[in-house]
Amino acid sequence: MPVELTPALLFLIQAILLIAGPFLLWRLSGLKHVAPMVVIQILFGIALGPSVLGQAAPELWQPLFAKGSLAPLSGLALLAVVFFAFLTGLHLDLDEFKGRGRAFVGISLSSMLVPTLLGGALGWWIVSAFPEMAGPKADPLLFAAGFGICVGVTALPVLGAILREMGLIGERVGRLALGYAAVNDALLWILITAVLALAAGGSGGFAGVAQIAVLGFAYLAATELFARPLLTRLMNRIAPDGDVGDMVVVVTCAALLGSAAVTELIGLHYILGAFVAGTVMPRRLAAAILDRLEHFATLILLPFFFTLTGLKVNLDLAASAQWWVFALATVATIAGKVLGTALPARLSGESAADSWRLGTLMSCKGLMEVIVLTILLEAGVLSEACFSAMVLMAVVVTALTQPMTLLAGRIAGRRAGHAGAS
């Protein structure tokens, strides 16, 4: 007698698979020492999509993960990405940038701008060679700008996880990498805001773009001048001793959701508002808020986002354009990040080993890349074919970050040893 999949039963089966599946695979298979869990989660989501499970077992995939069966997951996926953007902003301590010196600023900017410009040039060529890679709202310049941003992304939270696993989180090279990644994240949101303004205001010409840009800057000014001091006073009142209780959690969630709603309303993406909310939260409560929210958001909510992302990934083995984009984007990302970081670091006086390790660490993509790709797909800048190729690039480059860093350190150490011996 066949079992009837009621909506509630279907949702519970999906939730068990999505939450427990990637975590158990990561912990029990030994992959924990090879790649961060975000890589396994992304691959797990892709495996449940039409590219893998849909092809291998369509009779199983159809009732469980076909698009019509995923409506209950969309709200959870939206919450997942909103909370992750907020937590990313919460990780970003702007005070860390003060007093770092010109070398820190120069390397930070170079580590983002060099791969972004390289990616932009590659995107300009791709849109002419493979026009099907551009989204419905993208002209060549807009596609090149969006593609360049995708190449230039560094994932701050996932980089922190990799540094912890490698034992570098407390070393100078680890702190420098996190500092560069924080600057990269700040620049990322500035650049993605500009691209979204262009995409959203395209139909209204320059006036539409200008209106969205003015509203965006007005919102940033309002959060800095009014929201930050208001939140500080409120948190001082309800959490004077730094204890994050239920009231603090509710106020925090209301603030991040309200901020996300405002940026969505003015024509920018709701993810931008969630990120901004994270940056204006009182720093004295940041660690405690992260402790309350981060595990639930990353372990319970994010798998739902990965499922919907996996369903959008449709890799066609016969489509050479997708594989060209994947290969070229992977090379551009690694080359741009490594050279854009390692060379200025070496010129500033860092050792060869630390310079190359910094370069390889900055190539880490992780979930941040997937979020940026999702934003650009929804904005009509990227096509689904380009999105699929770039998600695969993000997985491969993130998986390579740790082994590339180990290899870079060993090669530079051997060269230093040979030089000392001679």
C-alpha positions in Angstrom: 0.0 0.0 0.0 1.7 3.3 -1.1 2.2 5.9 1.6 0.3 9.2 0.9 2.6 12.2 1.2 0.5 14.8 2.9 2.0 18.3 2.9 3.0 18.0 6.5 4.7 14.6 6.0 6.4 15.8 2.9 7.8 18.9 4.7 9.0 16.8 7.6 10.8 14.3 5.3 12.4 17.2 3.4 13.5 18.8 6.7 15.1 15.6 8.0 17.0 15.0 4.8 18.2 18.6 4.5 19.2 19.3 8.1 20.7 15.9 9.1 22.0 14.7 5.7 24.9 17.1 5.0 25.9 17.4 8.7 26.2 13.6 9.2 28.0 13.2 5.8 30.5 15.9 6.9 31.1 14.5 10.3 31.1 10.8 9.7 32.8 10.5 6.3 36.0 12.2 7.2 35.2 15.2 5.0 35.4 17.4 8.1 39.2 17.5 7.6 39.0 18.1 3.9 36.4 20.8 3.3 34.2 23.2 5.4 30.6 22.1 6.0 29.3 24.8 3.7 30.9 23.0 0.7 29.1 19.8 1.6 25.8 21.6 2.2 26.0 23.2 -1.3 26.9 19.9 -3.0 24.1 18.2 -1.1 21.7 20.8 -2.3 22.9 20.4 -5.9 22.7 16.6 -5.6 19.0 16.9 -4.7 18.3 19.1 -7.7 17.5 18.2 -11.3 21.2 17.8 -12.3 21.8 14.7 -10.2 18.8 13.1 -8.4 16.4 14.4 -11.0 18.4 12.6 -13.7 19.3 9.4 -11.7 15.9 8.8 -10.0 13.2 11.0 -11.4 10.5 8.9 -9.8 11.9 9.7 -6.4 12.9 13.3 -7.1 9.5 14.3 -8.6 7.4 13.9 -5.4 10.1 15.0 -3.0 12.0 17.9 -4.6 10.2 19.0 -7.8 9.5 22.7 -7.8 5.8 22.2 -7.0 6.7 20.4 -3.7 9.0 23.1 -2.4 6.6 26.0 -1.7 6.7 25.5 2.1 10.5 25.8 2.0 10.7 29.2 0.3 9.9 31.2 3.4 12.5 29.3 5.5 15.0 29.8 2.7 14.4 33.5 2.7 14.8 33.6 6.5 18.0 31.6 6.2 19.7 34.0 3.9 18.4 37.1 5.8 19.9 35.7 9.0 23.2 34.8 7.3 23.6 38.3 5.9 22.8 39.7 9.3 25.4 37.5 11.0 28.0 38.4 8.3 27.4 42.1 9.1 27.7 41.2 12.8 31.1 39.6 12.2 32.3 42.8 10.5 33.8 45.0 13.2 34.5 48.4 11.5 36.8 49.3 14.5 39.2 46.6 13.3 40.1 48.8 10.3 41.3 51.7 12.4 45.0 52.2 12.7 45.9 49.3 10.4 48.2 51.5 8.2 48.5 52.1 4.5 49.9 48.6 3.8 46.8 46.9 5.2 44.5 49.2 3.3 46.4 48.8 0.1 46.5 45.0 0.3 42.8 44.8 1.3 41.8 47.0 -1.7 44.1 45.1 -4.1 42.7 41.7 -2.9 39.2 42.7 -4.0 39.8 45.1 -6.9 42.3 43.0 -8.9 40.1 39.9 -9.2 37.0 42.0 -9.7 38.6 43.9 -12.6 40.0 40.7 -14.0 36.5 39.1 -13.7 34.9 42.2 -15.3 37.2 41.9 -18.3 36.4 38.2 -18.6 32.7 38.9 -18.2 32.9 41.4 -21.1 34.4 38.7 -23.3 32.0 36.0 -22.1 28.9 38.0 -22.9 30.1 38.4 -26.5 31.3 34.8 -26.9 28.3 33.2 -25.0 25.4 35.7 -25.0 23.1 33.1 -23.4 25.1 33.6 -20.1 23.6 37.1 -19.6 20.3 37.5 -17.8 17.2 39.1 -19.3 17.9 42.6 -17.7 21.7 42.7 -18.4 23.4 44.7 -21.1 27.1 43.8 -21.7 28.4 46.4 -19.1 26.0 45.3 -16.4 26.8 41.6 -17.0 30.5 42.3 -16.9 30.2 44.3 -13.6 28.1 41.5 -12.0 30.5 38.8 -13.2 33.5 40.8 -11.9 31.9 41.0 -8.5 31.3 37.3 -8.4 35.0 36.7 -9.2 36.1 39.1 -6.5 34.1 37.8 -3.6 35.7 36.4 -0.4 33.6 34.7 2.2 34.4 36.1 5.7 32.5 33.5 7.9 33.6 30.5 5.9 37.2 31.8 5.9 37.0 32.1 9.7 35.9 28.4 9.9 38.8 27.3 7.6 41.3 29.3 9.7 40.0 27.6 12.9 40.3 24.2 11.3 43.8 24.9 10.2 44.9 26.4 13.6 45.6 29.8 12.0 42.9 31.8 13.7 45.2 33.0 16.5 48.2 33.6 14.3 49.1 36.9 12.6 48.5 35.5 9.1 45.0 34.4 10.2 44.2 37.8 11.7 45.4 39.6 8.5 43.4 37.3 6.3 40.2 38.0 8.3 40.9 41.7 8.2 41.4 41.7 4.4 38.2 39.6 4.1 36.2 42.1 6.2 37.3 44.9 3.9 36.4 42.7 0.9 32.9 42.2 2.4 32.4 45.9 2.9 33.5 46.6 -0.7 31.3 43.8 -1.9 28.1 45.3 -0.6 29.0 48.7 -2.0 29.6 47.2 -5.4 26.5 44.9 -5.4 24.4 47.8 -4.3 25.6 49.8 -7.4 24.8 46.8 -9.7 21.4 46.3 -8.2 20.6 50.0 -8.6 21.6 49.8 -12.2 19.5 46.6 -12.8 16.5 47.9 -10.9 16.6 51.4 -12.4 17.4 50.2 -15.9 13.8 50.7 -17.2 13.7 54.3 -15.8 17.1 55.2 -17.2 19.5 57.4 -15.3 16.6 58.9 -13.2 15.6 55.4 -11.9 19.2 54.5 -11.0 19.7 57.9 -9.3 16.5 57.6 -7.3 17.5 54.1 -6.0 21.0 55.3 -5.2 19.8 58.4 -3.3 17.3 56.3 -1.3 20.0 53.8 -0.6 22.5 56.4 0.7 19.7 58.1 2.7 18.9 54.8 4.3 22.6 54.2 5.2 22.8 57.7 6.7 19.6 57.1 8.7 20.9 53.8 10.1 24.2 55.4 11.1 22.7 58.6 12.6 19.5 57.3 14.1 19.3 53.5 14.2 22.7 52.9 15.7 22.3 55.3 18.7 18.7 54.2 19.2 19.7 50.5 19.3 22.6 51.3 21.6 20.3 53.0 24.1 17.7 50.3 23.8 20.2 47.5 24.3 21.8 49.3 27.2 18.4 49.4 28.9 17.3 45.8 28.3 20.7 44.2 28.5 22.8 46.4 30.8 25.0 43.4 31.9 25.5 42.1 28.3 23.2 39.1 28.9 21.3 38.3 25.7 17.9 37.2 26.9 14.6 36.8 25.1 13.9 40.5 24.8 17.3 41.1 23.1 16.7 38.3 20.6 13.2 39.6 19.7 14.5 43.2 19.3 17.4 42.0 17.2 15.2 39.9 14.9 12.7 42.8 14.5 15.5 45.2 13.7 17.1 42.9 11.0 13.7 42.0 9.4 12.7 45.7 9.4 16.0 46.7 7.8 15.6 44.0 5.2 12.0 45.2 4.4 13.1 48.8 3.9 15.9 48.0 1.4 13.5 45.7 -0.5 10.9 48.5 -0.5 13.3 51.1 -1.9 14.4 48.8 -4.8 17.5 47.2 -3.4 17.7 43.6 -2.2 16.4 42.6 1.3 19.8 40.9 1.9 21.5 44.3 1.9 19.2 45.5 4.7 19.9 42.5 6.8 23.7 43.0 6.4 23.4 46.7 7.3 21.4 45.7 10.4 24.3 43.5 11.5 26.9 46.3 11.2 24.9 48.7 13.4 24.3 46.3 16.3 26.2 47.2 19.5 29.6 45.6 19.4 29.6 44.7 23.1 26.7 42.3 22.4 27.9 40.9 19.0 29.6 37.8 20.4 26.6 36.9 22.6 24.1 37.4 19.7 26.2 35.3 17.5 26.3 32.6 20.1 22.4 32.7 20.3 21.7 32.8 16.6 24.5 31.5 14.5 24.2 27.8 15.1 20.5 27.7 14.5 20.8 29.8 11.4 23.7 27.8 9.8 22.7 24.3 10.9 18.9 24.4 10.7 17.9 27.2 8.3 20.6 27.3 5.7 20.0 23.8 4.4 16.6 25.0 3.1 18.3 27.8 1.2 20.8 25.3 -0.4 17.9 23.1 -1.6 16.3 25.9 -3.5 19.7 26.9 -4.8 20.4 23.3 -5.9 17.2 23.3 -7.8 18.3 26.3 -9.8 21.6 24.5 -10.7 21.1 22.6 -13.9 24.5 21.5 -15.3 24.2 20.3 -18.9 27.2 18.0 -19.7 26.7 18.8 -23.4 26.7 22.6 -22.9 30.3 23.6 -23.6 29.5 27.2 -22.8 28.8 26.4 -19.1 32.0 24.5 -18.8 34.0 27.3 -20.4 32.5 29.8 -18.0 33.2 27.5 -15.0 36.8 26.9 -16.0 37.6 30.5 -16.9 35.9 31.8 -13.8 37.8 29.4 -11.6 41.2 30.3 -13.1 40.4 34.1 -12.9 39.3 33.8 -9.3 42.4 31.9 -8.1 44.8 34.0 -10.2 43.2 37.3 -9.3 42.9 36.6 -5.6 46.3 35.1 -5.2 48.2 37.7 -7.2 46.1 40.6 -6.0 46.9 39.7 -2.4 50.3 37.9 -2.4 52.2 40.4 -4.5 51.3 43.6 -2.6 51.7 41.7 0.7 55.3 40.7 -0.4 56.1 44.2 -1.4 54.9 45.5 2.0 57.4 43.3 3.8 55.5 40.0 4.5 57.4 36.8 4.2 57.0 34.7 1.0 55.2 32.0 2.9 52.7 34.3 4.6 52.2 36.3 1.3 51.2 33.2 -0.7 49.2 31.8 2.2 47.3 35.1 2.4 46.7 34.9 -1.4 45.2 31.4 -1.3 43.1 32.1 1.8 41.5 35.1 0.1 40.2 32.9 -2.7 37.7 31.3 -0.3 34.1 31.8 -1.7 31.7 29.8 0.4 28.0 30.7 1.0 28.7 34.5 0.3 29.3 33.7 -3.3 26.1 31.7 -3.6 24.2 34.5 -2.0 25.7 37.0 -4.5 24.9 34.7 -7.4 21.3 34.3 -6.2 20.9 38.1 -5.9 22.2 38.6 -9.5 20.1 35.8 -10.8 16.9 37.2 -9.2 17.9 40.7 -10.5 18.1 39.4 -14.1 21.9 40.0 -14.4 22.9 36.3 -14.8 21.1 33.6 -16.7 20.3 30.2 -15.0 23.1 28.6 -17.1 25.7 31.2 -15.9 24.4 30.8 -12.3 24.9 27.1 -12.5 28.4 27.3 -13.8 29.4 29.9 -11.1 27.9 27.9 -8.2 30.1 25.0 -9.3 33.1 27.4 -9.4 32.3 28.6 -5.8 32.2 25.0 -4.6 35.5 24.0 -6.2 37.4 27.1 -5.2 36.2 26.9 -1.6 37.1 23.2 -1.4 40.6 24.1 -2.8 41.3 26.9 -0.3 42.7 24.8 2.5 44.9 22.4 0.4 46.2 25.4 -1.7 47.1 27.3 1.5 49.0 24.2 2.9 50.7 23.8 -0.4 51.7 27.4 -0.7 53.2 27.4 2.8 55.2 24.3 2.1 56.6 25.5 -1.2 57.5 28.9 0.2 59.1 27.2 3.3 61.2 24.8 1.1 62.4 27.7 -1.0 63.4 29.7 2.0 65.2 26.6 3.4 67.1 26.1 0.1 68.0 29.8 0.1 69.3 29.7 3.6 71.3 26.5 2.9 73.0 28.1 -0.1 
